């Protein structure tokens, strides 16, 4: 169950490189102690345009998660989300099963089509059309799912070919699958058919409608909608002196500011009351640096609202 999660969206903390990863560990450990269900990192090699310069610090996701596996005790660990285009499916299956072993059964496989064209162009990954990337994802799942369930994968498609591919060792029989997006023609129907968790990428005003689509897609295939967990990603800034009307208009649909208690109230109104099960929070540490205590305060305010946890 993932009702309250932390996403680490950047590694720019105003420190030198030697202090960079210890700062990542400190955030994950605070989330672990505070009662967050999961900690996610982005699967990117360059920083995203809306967050900073492309060449700001960016750690490789699965290497970073391996370190967090031994630095934390309880939180689930994964990406929000893995770009399928960046790794051969068999390599990804191996990476996620290894993370599950290292974390004693706390890995989550977040996966999506991949979308950041600059990364693909400069680093040599094939980008193609959106249809190409979605078809690649379909094929990759035909390989990854059997492998992480302990079955041999044999598949021959337009993009991938494997024969008796296996991933051992494994810690458990099944690793939870998470997908991000809100497309009503492809992403949500695919989530209803194959995934455990859907992270809805949508503004606050659109969430209720997206939840309705999730429910309908599940019911059309005979799945209980309650078995497909949903969340949405929200940027929050803990600062008692900030109010929503101080935000630029284009940020008000995805960002909340104020005290931890005020943020919790707004998340209940804008997200939970819309029917979304949980929230994934990120904090703009590139603006403030890591502020110890903010993650704990958010957990204390939100945990009673989202349920579950410890």
C-alpha positions as CSV (number, residue, x, y, z in Angstrom):
1,X,0.0,0.0,0.0
2,X,1.3,3.4,-1.0
3,X,-0.8,6.2,0.5
4,X,2.0,8.6,1.4
5,X,5.2,8.8,-0.5
6,X,8.2,11.1,-0.9
7,X,9.7,11.8,-4.3
8,X,13.2,13.2,-4.5
9,X,13.1,15.3,-7.7
10,X,16.6,16.7,-7.7
11,X,20.1,16.4,-6.3
12,X,21.0,20.1,-6.2
13,X,21.3,21.0,-2.5
14,X,23.9,23.8,-2.6
15,X,26.5,21.4,-1.4
16,X,29.6,19.8,-2.8
17,X,29.5,16.4,-4.4
18,X,30.8,14.7,-1.3
19,X,27.7,15.9,0.6
20,X,25.2,15.1,-2.1
21,X,24.4,11.5,-1.5
22,X,24.5,11.8,2.3
23,X,21.7,14.4,1.8
24,X,19.7,11.9,-0.2
25,X,20.1,9.3,2.5
26,X,19.1,11.9,5.2
27,X,15.8,12.6,3.3
28,X,15.0,8.9,2.8
29,X,15.8,8.1,6.5
30,X,13.6,10.9,7.7
31,X,10.8,9.7,5.6
32,X,11.4,6.1,6.9
33,X,11.2,7.2,10.5
34,X,8.3,9.6,9.9
35,X,5.9,6.9,8.5
36,X,6.0,7.5,4.8
37,X,5.1,4.4,2.8
38,X,7.6,4.8,0.0
39,X,10.5,6.9,-1.3
40,X,10.9,7.4,-5.0
41,X,13.6,8.9,-7.2
42,X,13.3,10.1,-10.8
43,X,14.7,8.0,-13.5
44,X,16.5,10.7,-15.5
45,X,20.1,11.4,-16.5
46,X,19.5,15.2,-17.0
47,X,17.5,17.5,-14.9
48,X,14.0,18.3,-16.2
49,X,13.3,21.6,-17.9
50,X,10.7,22.7,-15.3
51,X,13.1,22.0,-12.4
52,X,16.4,23.4,-13.6
53,X,19.3,23.3,-16.0
54,X,19.7,20.0,-17.8
55,X,23.3,19.6,-16.6
56,X,22.6,20.0,-12.9
57,X,23.5,16.9,-10.7
58,X,21.4,13.8,-11.5
59,X,22.2,10.4,-10.1
60,X,21.4,7.1,-11.9
61,X,18.2,5.8,-10.3
62,X,18.9,2.2,-9.6
63,X,22.4,2.8,-8.3
64,X,21.0,5.4,-5.9
65,X,18.2,3.1,-4.8
66,X,20.6,0.3,-4.0
67,X,22.3,2.6,-1.5
68,X,18.9,3.6,0.0
69,X,18.0,-0.1,0.3
70,X,20.7,-0.5,3.0
71,X,20.2,2.9,4.5
72,X,16.5,2.5,5.3
73,X,14.5,-0.1,7.1
74,X,10.8,0.1,6.2
75,X,9.9,2.4,3.2
76,X,9.3,0.9,-0.2
77,X,11.7,2.0,-2.9
78,X,11.4,2.7,-6.6
79,X,11.3,5.2,-9.4
80,X,8.6,7.6,-10.4
81,X,8.9,6.3,-13.0
82,X,11.5,4.2,-15.0
83,X,11.8,5.3,-18.6
84,X,11.3,2.0,-20.5
85,X,13.4,3.3,-23.4
86,X,16.6,3.6,-21.2
87,X,17.1,-0.1,-20.5
88,X,16.6,-3.5,-22.1
89,X,13.7,-5.2,-20.4
90,X,15.8,-8.0,-19.1
91,X,18.3,-5.6,-17.6
92,X,15.4,-3.7,-15.9
93,X,14.0,-7.0,-14.5
94,X,17.4,-7.8,-13.1
95,X,17.8,-4.4,-11.6
96,X,14.4,-4.5,-9.8
97,X,14.8,-8.0,-8.5
98,X,18.2,-7.1,-7.2
99,X,16.8,-4.1,-5.5
100,X,14.1,-6.3,-3.9
101,X,16.7,-8.7,-2.6
102,X,18.9,-5.8,-1.2
103,X,15.9,-4.1,0.4
104,X,14.4,-7.4,1.8
105,X,11.2,-7.1,-0.3
106,X,10.7,-3.3,-0.5
107,X,11.1,-2.7,-4.3
108,X,8.4,-1.2,-6.4
109,X,8.7,-1.3,-10.2
110,X,7.5,2.1,-11.5
111,X,7.6,2.2,-15.3
112,X,6.4,4.4,-18.2
113,X,7.1,5.0,-21.8
114,X,9.9,7.7,-21.4
115,X,9.3,11.2,-22.7
116,X,12.4,13.5,-22.3
117,X,13.6,13.9,-25.8
118,X,16.8,15.8,-25.0
119,X,18.1,12.9,-22.9
120,X,17.4,10.5,-25.7
121,X,19.0,12.7,-28.3
122,X,22.2,13.5,-26.4
123,X,22.7,10.1,-24.8
124,X,21.9,8.0,-27.8
125,X,18.6,6.4,-26.8
126,X,16.1,5.9,-29.6
127,X,13.2,8.2,-29.1
128,X,10.7,7.6,-31.9
129,X,7.1,8.5,-31.8
130,X,4.7,8.3,-28.8
131,X,3.1,5.2,-30.5
132,X,6.6,3.6,-30.8
133,X,7.3,4.2,-27.2
134,X,4.0,2.9,-26.0
135,X,4.3,-0.2,-28.2
136,X,7.8,-0.8,-26.7
137,X,6.3,-0.6,-23.2
138,X,3.7,-3.2,-24.1
139,X,6.5,-5.5,-25.4
140,X,8.7,-4.9,-22.4
141,X,6.0,-5.9,-20.0
142,X,5.6,-9.2,-21.8
143,X,9.2,-9.8,-20.8
144,X,9.6,-8.1,-17.4
145,X,6.4,-9.5,-15.7
146,X,7.3,-13.2,-16.2
147,X,10.9,-12.6,-15.1
148,X,10.0,-10.9,-11.9
149,X,7.4,-13.6,-11.1
150,X,10.0,-16.3,-11.5
151,X,9.0,-17.6,-14.9
152,X,11.1,-17.8,-18.0
153,X,10.4,-15.2,-20.6
154,X,10.5,-16.1,-24.3
155,X,9.3,-13.4,-26.6
156,X,9.8,-12.1,-30.1
157,X,8.3,-8.8,-31.1
158,X,9.0,-5.7,-33.2
159,X,11.4,-4.2,-30.6
160,X,12.6,-7.0,-28.3
161,X,13.6,-10.6,-28.5
162,X,14.4,-12.9,-25.6
163,X,14.7,-16.7,-25.1
164,X,14.2,-18.3,-21.6
165,X,15.2,-15.0,-19.9
166,X,15.3,-15.4,-16.1
167,X,16.0,-13.2,-13.1
168,X,17.4,-14.9,-10.0
169,X,17.7,-14.5,-7.1
170,X,14.3,-13.1,-6.2
171,X,13.1,-12.1,-2.7
172,X,9.3,-12.6,-3.2
173,X,6.9,-14.0,-5.7
174,X,5.7,-10.6,-7.0
175,X,7.0,-7.0,-7.0
176,X,4.3,-4.3,-7.2
177,X,3.9,-2.6,-10.5
178,X,3.3,1.2,-10.7
179,X,2.6,3.3,-13.8
180,X,2.4,7.1,-14.1
181,X,0.2,9.0,-16.4
182,X,-3.4,9.9,-17.1
183,X,-4.1,9.1,-20.7
184,X,-7.7,7.8,-21.0
185,X,-7.1,5.8,-24.2
186,X,-3.9,4.0,-23.3
187,X,-2.4,4.6,-19.9
188,X,-5.4,4.2,-17.7
189,X,-6.7,1.1,-19.5
190,X,-3.3,-0.5,-19.3
191,X,-3.1,0.3,-15.6
192,X,-6.5,-1.4,-15.1
193,X,-5.3,-4.5,-16.9
194,X,-1.8,-5.0,-15.5
195,X,-0.8,-2.6,-12.7
196,X,-1.2,-2.3,-8.9
197,X,-0.8,1.4,-8.6
198,X,-1.5,4.4,-10.9
199,X,0.1,7.7,-10.2
200,X,-2.2,10.2,-11.9
201,X,-0.4,13.0,-13.7
202,X,-3.0,15.7,-13.7
203,X,-3.9,19.1,-12.2
204,X,-6.2,19.2,-9.2
205,X,-9.2,20.2,-11.2
206,X,-8.9,17.1,-13.4
207,X,-8.4,14.5,-10.7
208,X,-12.1,13.6,-10.0
209,X,-12.7,13.0,-13.7
210,X,-9.6,10.8,-14.0
211,X,-10.7,8.7,-11.0
212,X,-14.0,8.2,-12.7
213,X,-12.2,6.9,-15.8
214,X,-10.1,4.6,-13.6
215,X,-13.3,3.2,-12.1
216,X,-14.9,2.7,-15.5
217,X,-11.9,1.0,-17.1
218,X,-11.6,-1.4,-14.2
219,X,-15.3,-2.3,-14.3
220,X,-15.2,-2.9,-18.0
221,X,-12.7,-5.8,-17.5
222,X,-14.4,-7.1,-14.3
223,X,-11.8,-5.7,-11.9
224,X,-12.7,-4.3,-8.6
225,X,-11.6,-0.6,-8.9
226,X,-10.5,-0.7,-5.2
227,X,-7.7,-3.0,-6.2
228,X,-6.0,-0.4,-8.4
229,X,-4.5,2.1,-6.0
230,X,-4.2,5.7,-7.1
231,X,-2.0,8.7,-6.1
232,X,-0.9,12.0,-7.6
233,X,2.4,13.9,-7.4
234,X,2.3,17.3,-5.7
235,X,5.1,19.8,-5.0
236,X,4.9,21.3,-1.5
237,X,6.8,24.0,0.2
238,X,6.6,24.1,4.0
239,X,6.8,27.7,5.0
240,X,4.3,29.4,7.4
241,X,4.8,32.7,5.6
242,X,3.7,31.5,2.2
243,X,0.1,31.4,0.9
244,X,-1.4,30.0,-2.3
245,X,-2.1,33.5,-3.7
246,X,1.7,34.1,-3.8
247,X,2.1,31.3,-6.3
248,X,2.2,32.0,-10.1
249,X,-1.1,31.1,-11.7
250,X,0.4,28.1,-13.6
251,X,1.7,26.5,-10.4
252,X,-1.5,26.6,-8.4
253,X,-2.9,23.4,-10.0
254,X,0.0,21.2,-8.9
255,X,1.8,23.0,-5.9
256,X,0.7,23.7,-2.4
257,X,2.5,26.0,0.2
258,X,2.1,26.9,3.8
259,X,2.4,25.2,7.1
260,X,2.4,21.4,7.2
261,X,-1.1,21.5,8.6
262,X,-2.3,23.9,5.9
263,X,-0.8,21.7,3.2
264,X,-2.6,18.7,4.7
265,X,-5.9,20.5,4.6
266,X,-5.4,21.5,1.0
267,X,-4.4,18.0,0.0
268,X,-7.5,16.6,1.5
269,X,-9.7,19.0,-0.3
270,X,-7.9,19.0,-3.7
271,X,-6.7,15.3,-3.9
272,X,-8.2,12.9,-1.3
273,X,-11.8,14.3,-1.5
274,X,-11.6,13.9,-5.3
275,X,-11.3,10.1,-4.8
276,X,-7.5,9.7,-5.1
277,X,-6.2,7.2,-2.6
278,X,-2.9,8.9,-1.7
279,X,-0.3,11.5,-2.4
280,X,3.4,11.6,-3.5
281,X,5.1,14.7,-2.3
282,X,8.2,16.4,-3.4
283,X,9.9,19.4,-1.8
284,X,11.9,21.9,-3.9
285,X,15.2,21.4,-2.2
286,X,17.0,23.2,-5.0
287,X,15.3,26.4,-3.7
288,X,15.7,25.8,0.0
289,X,18.2,23.0,0.4
290,X,17.2,20.0,2.5
291,X,15.4,21.2,5.6
292,X,15.4,18.5,8.3
293,X,12.0,18.3,10.0
294,X,9.8,19.3,7.1
295,X,9.3,15.7,6.0
296,X,8.4,14.7,9.6
297,X,5.9,17.5,10.0
298,X,4.2,16.6,6.7
299,X,3.9,13.0,7.8
300,X,2.4,14.0,11.2
301,X,-0.2,16.2,9.5
302,X,-1.1,13.8,6.6
303,X,-0.8,10.3,8.1
304,X,-4.2,10.5,9.8
305,X,-5.9,11.6,6.6
306,X,-4.5,8.9,4.2
307,X,-4.7,5.9,6.6
308,X,-2.4,2.9,6.5
309,X,1.2,3.1,7.4
310,X,2.7,2.6,10.8
